[in-house]
Amino acid sequence: MFRRLSSSLPKDPEFPADLEKLGYYINEKDQIRSNIHPDEEFNFFISKNERVREMQREALDTCIRSELSVRFEASGLNITRLPLNASPLDPHVPILTSSNIATAKRLIVYFGESMQDLGIFAHRIIGQDSIAAGSALDFVHAVQSRENSADTAIVIANLGQLVWYRRGQRAMTIASWNALPRKTGVGNPMRIDPVKNHIPGNGSINEHVKSVFEEVLGKLVRHDAVIDLIGIGEGAEEAVGYLDRNWKDWESKLRAICVGLGFVWRVEDDIHNEKFMDFWRKRARAYLIHSVPVETPLAGRQELSCNCFSSGESAFTECIMPKSYKSMLAFFQLVNDIPGYFEADLDIPKDEDDMSRVVKWETGIRAESPRAV
């Protein structure tokens, strides 16, 4: 049997985590564009070699993470480590919290998808529109620009970076883990050790959601603060599942819920607490994949047991939040301004013979595919 020595195999490709050296810059519209061709977006398909594409994308993502870190801090968002007693060198997952979290009377809590870095909604939007639009920045600024914003705090959970990289002493996504250097360009990714790469209390999205509720919302905020919750994709499922199991601890705090979904979900199969289901029917909204304008009522209440609206996004679940957060914030404000508010049932009929009365729900793409950014 013959085998090739590692020295004879192609080297693992390397790319600098430097936007200029990668051949890109941030223009006056906050868009990442090519130095040579300013009208061109990031070129993911730089090579037919998948490893080359993967490593170049991770280098760009590192630049985006660094840029956002500075901007989040400037916008009044701080890094909070979970578990709360972790030092910067201990295994931990970072989340973003407003500097006024301890005094705010109202909190807006966001649970996103499990493939994204902290504070990033959609790399597609970052690439096509702007860094601020595709990340939490525009959302945060929208909250801060509202009346009485001094009494409102933001918590952005981190369902993506749940693997601890010991050498780099930081949490990362599976995509970033797979982009760590290898011995050769055709080698396998490093094995994830269930003990050494585990973050206590945050080893899964289920654990992380529980940690955010019980460690952050249960210990760092005012006892009388009220909570508006946003969940996208898996973040919606996990947050709703946690509340169903622990509703007696949170029913006096939760005020309204918005979820963004690109998949069919029969909520009645997952919510077993009758009091929570009653709250869900009256104080929840679902924003679904559809190409019609955002906030157009959609059929779907039979499956989701709450009023359903178009997100204005026609394909990708990750793009729901950037396109519909303004409508979500308006709903939260409506609930805040009207004591005892509850949603009137919008039971849009599914009568295909009368299309003038029907807007059908278009199932979108849930998993991430190669993106344009």
N, C-alpha and C positions, 0 to 999 in steps of 0.2 A: 504494500500500500504506500502510495506517495502522498505527501502533503506539502503545502506551501508554507514556508516560514513567514512569520508576520512581517519580517523585514522586506519581503518581496511583494507584499500587498500594498494597495494604494493607501496613502496617508489620509487620515481623517481631515476633511476640509476645515479651514479656519477663516473666520471673518471678524474684523474688529468691531467692537461695540461702540462705534463712532459714526455718527450720521454722515459727516462730510467724507470720511474715508470709504463709506459704503456707496458714496455717490449721490447722496440725497441732501435736502435741506428743508427747513420749514419756511414756507412763503408767508406773505403778509396776510393771507386768508387762513393761516394756521393749518395749512395742508402740507403733507410730506410729498415732495416732488423731486424729480431727477435734476441733478446739477446740469447735465448736458442738454436734456430736453425738458424744460420747465413745465410743459403741459402734460408730461407723462407721470402716472402714479408708480408706486412701488412695483417692480417686476418680480413676482414670485417665481415665475417659470424661467429662471435664469439658466437652468441646465436641465437635461433629461435625467440627471442623477438625483434621485430623491433625497439622498443625504446632503448634497450640496444645497438644495432648496431649503431643506429643514434648518441647516446651520445658518444660512443667510437670513432666514426669517427670524430665528431666535436672536441674532445680533441686532436686527431692527427692533424687535420687541423689547430688548434690553434698553435700547435708546429711548423708546417710548415710555417704559417704566420709570427711567431716570427723570425724564422731562416731567412726567405727571407727578412724581414725588415732590418736586420743587413747587409745582403749581398747587397741589393739594394743601401743602403747608401754608402757602401764601393765601389760600382761600379759607383758612381757619380750621382745617381738618388735621387731626393728630393721629399718629399711629398708636393703637392700643394693642398690647400683646395678650394673646390667649394661649395658655392659662394666665390669669392675672398676676401670679407671683413669678412669672418667668423673667429672667434677665435677658439682655440682648443676645447672650451666648447660649442660652438654653433653648431647646426645641420649642418653638412657638409659631403661631399663625398670626400675622398682622391683620388688623381691621382698621377702618377709618371711623373716627368719631369727632364730632364737633367739640371745640374747646369749651362750650357752655353746656356740656352734657349733664353736669351735676346740678345745674340750676334751671334748666329748661322745663317749661310746663308741658311741652308737647314734643314728641319724637317722631321722626319719619325713618323707618327702618327698611333697608333694602337687602333682599336675598336674591342673588343672581344665579347664573348658570355655572356648572362645575368645571367648564373648560377655560374660564376666563381668569386673567390676572386681576389683582385687587384694583378696584376702581375703573375697570374697563368694561364697557357694555358690549361693543361690537367693533372688532378691527376693520370690518368692511366699511363702517361709517367713518372711522378714523382715516382710512385710506381715501375714501371718496369725497367726504365733506370737510371734516376738520378733526383735530385731536380733541378739542373741547366737546364737539358734538358726539363723538363716538365713545367718550369716557363719561365719568360722573360729573365732570366740571360744569357743563351747561346746566345739568340738573341741580347741582349744588347752588349755583348762582341764581337759578330761578327761585329756589326756596328762600335764599337770603334776600332776594329783592322784594319779597312779599311783605305786607304789613305785619307788624308784630313778629318779625323774624328773629328778634333778640330772644324771644321765648321759645324758639323752635330749634331743636338739635337734630343732627343727622347721624345715623349709624349705617355704615356700609359693610356688610358681612363679606366673607372671603371664602366661598365654597370651592375655589379652584386650587389655591396654594396650600395643599394639605399634606405634602411630602417634605420631610426635613432633610436638607442637604448638609451633611455634617462638615464637609470640607469648606463649603462656602458660608456655613452658619446662617442659612436662610431657608425659608419655606418656598416651595415652588410647585408649579403645575406639573402634570404628567408630561405635557408637551415640552416643557423646559427640562425636565429630567431626561427625557429621551434625546435632548440636544446637548447633553453634557459630553465633553471630549471622550473619545474612545481610542483604543490602541491602534486601530486601523479604520479606514473608511468603510469597511464591510463588516465590522465587528458588531456584536450585540450590545444593547444598552446595559448599563449596570443594573444588577438585581436590587430591588427594593427590599430592604431588610425590615420585617414586620416589627422589630424592636428598635433597632438603631435609627431607623428613618421615620419612626412614629412620633407624632405630636400628641402629648397627653391630653385626653379629653377632646381632641379634634382630629382623630384619625380617619374620620369619614364625614360625609356631608351631614348625615344624621346627627353625629356627635357635635359637629360644629354649630348647627342650628340650635341644639340644646344649650351649648356653651354660650352663645350670644344671648339667648333669652335669660338663662339663669345667672351667668356671671356678669354680663354687661347690663341688661335691662333690669335684672333683679338686684344688683348691688351698686351700680354707679350712678343711678338716676334718682330723682325725687320719687318718694313713695306715691305721690298723687299725680305724677306725670301720665299723660294719655299717649297712646301709640297709634300711629297710622302705619300700615304695613304694605310693602310692595314685594311681590314674589314673581320671578320669571323662570319658566321651565321647571327644572328640578328644585330650584329654590322655593317655588310656590308649593310644590308637592310636599316638601319636607317641612316647611313652616306650618302649613295647614295640618299636616299629620301630627306635629308637636302640639299645636293648640288643641286639637281634638282630644289628645291624651291628657292634657293638663289645663283644660278650659277653666276649671274652678279657680286656678291661680291667676288667670289673666282676664277673665270676663269683665272685671271692673276697670281694666286699663286699655283694652283694645277698643278703638273707636271706629275704624274702617279698614277694609282690605281691598287692594287691587292686585290682580294676577295677570300675567301675560303668558299666553299659551299658544303653542303651535301644534298641539296634538290633542286627540280625543281623550277626555277625562270624565268618567262618570263619578262625580263628587260624592253622591249618595253611597257609593260602595266603599268610600274611604272615611267619611265622617259618620261616626257612630254616636257622638254626644248630641243629644237632642237640643240642648240649649245652644251649643255652638252652631248647629245646623240652622236654628232659628235666626241667630245673629248673621250667619252667612247669607241667608236668603234676603235679609233686609239691609245689610251694610257692606256687601261685597260686590265688586264688578270684575268681569273678565274681559280682557282685551285680546282679541283673536286675530289670527292671520287672515288678512283680507285686503284687497286692492282698493276698495272704496274708501272715501275720506274717513279719517280718524273720528271716532265717536259715533259713527253710523250704527244704529241698533242692528243686531244680528240675531238670527235664530240660533238657539243653543242652550236656552234656559232649561230645557228638559234634561240635558246631559249634565250641565254644570250647576243647576239649582240656584243660579243668580243671573242678573241681567248681563247680557253679552254685547260687546261693541267692537267695531273694527279698530284695529291698531294702526291702520294705514300702511302696514307692512305686508307685502304679498308673498314673501317666500321664507325668510329666516327668523326664527324665534329670537335670536340675539339682537335683532334690529327693532324689536317691539318697543323696548324701553326708550331709546332715543326719539322714536316717532310719536309716542303716546304719553310721555311723562307729564306734559302740560295738562292734558285732560285728567290724568290721575290726580294731580295737585288741585285742580279745580273741584274735583269730586270731594277730596279731603276737606277743602275749604267750605264746601256746601254743607257737609256733615258738621263741621265745626260751628258754622254760623246759625244753624237751625237746630235748637234743642229737640231731642227726640226724633230726629230725622230718620226715615227709612225709605228704601227704594220701592216705588210702585212696580208691580210685576210687568215686565215688557215681554209678554209671551208671543214673540214673533212666529206666525204660523209657518209650517214647512209644507206649503201647498204648491207643488210644482205646476199645477194647472193655472195658478193665478200669480204669475211672476211679479206683478205690480206690487204685491204685498210681501214679497219674500226676498231676503238677502241671505244667501246660503253661506255657511261657514266653510272656508277653504283651508284644509289641513296643510300646514307648512313643513319646512325642513327643520328637524329638531337637532340633528347632529351637525357638527361643524365640518364643512368641506373646504378645500383649498380656497383661500380668500383673496380678495383683490388688493389688500393693503400690503 
